[in-house]
Amino acid sequence: MEFLETFYVWFMSLSDNYGVNPFIFGGIYIGAIPFFTLSVAWILRNYKKGFSVVMPVFFASFFFVSSYLYLMIAGENVPLWVYAVAISMLLYGAWSTYKKIKTQVKHDVITS
């Protein structure tokens, strides 16, 4: 129980240190997941039908970075290492999503 209390105090101190409400950050992070997933499905659908994937990629990218945009816009005194970690996570997520879409497209081409 003491661990949870210590974690909660630390978690809430992030708001004081950086001017970012951790619940808003978490809400944006969790809330964007279904929209990101729908955007990826939209990318796949448009690709299969030969339509442009520009808009779905734009929306997927926005939903993927939305919580980090909040951190970078609303945050104050955010250390550079936080930006480096956030950018690293974004690059890894973009690469991972690209590989996932590429695998799905190959799978769909083979099964059709």
HELIX and SHEET records of a PDB file:
HELIX    1   1 GLU A    2  TYR A   18  1                                  17    
HELIX    2   2 PRO A   22  LYS A   49  1                                  28    
HELIX    3   3 VAL A   54  ALA A   74  1                                  21    
HELIX    4   4 LEU A   80  THR A  111  1                                  32    
END                                                                             
